[in-house]
Amino acid sequence: MSWKGYIERFMSVPGVTSAAIVGKNVDALSVWAQSENFTADNARLLTLVKNLPSFDALHANGITLVEGCKYFTTVATPAFIHGRKDNHGVLIFDFYIGYAILVYAPGADVGKVTNGADKVVEYLRKVYIKDKPATG
């Protein structure tokens, strides 16, 4: 499946409003695929990718994808990060060679969004196992 195909799967999860898949290169931003309405600022996205391994930075600074919308980090583990602002938020999943970033709608059931997205991420983790090169 292509990276765009994974984006389509993420977008089919009820409550997801936009999604992107990015590489882990911290020297230059590498967006592998994104939904049409994913509006993250590239400089902010690169800063996020640089900060993802540092949970202290995520908790201290939150997650900002676009100007004026700072998500407060509520969960940060090596596999999953959740940021929330009011009644909407962002989910970030690590799948060894990249990150899946999903924004969910105000009022969406975050548990259902997480569970739906996690099915796609688990598949990515099986296909792109640690230290296996990206071929998707």
ABEGO torsion letter per residue (X at the ends): XBAAAAAAAAAABBGBABBBBBBABAABBBBABBBAABABBAAAAAAAAAAAABAAAAAAAEBBABBGBBBBBABBBAABBBBBBEABBBBBBBAGABBBBBBBBBGBBAAAAAAAAAAAAAAAAAABBBGBBBAX
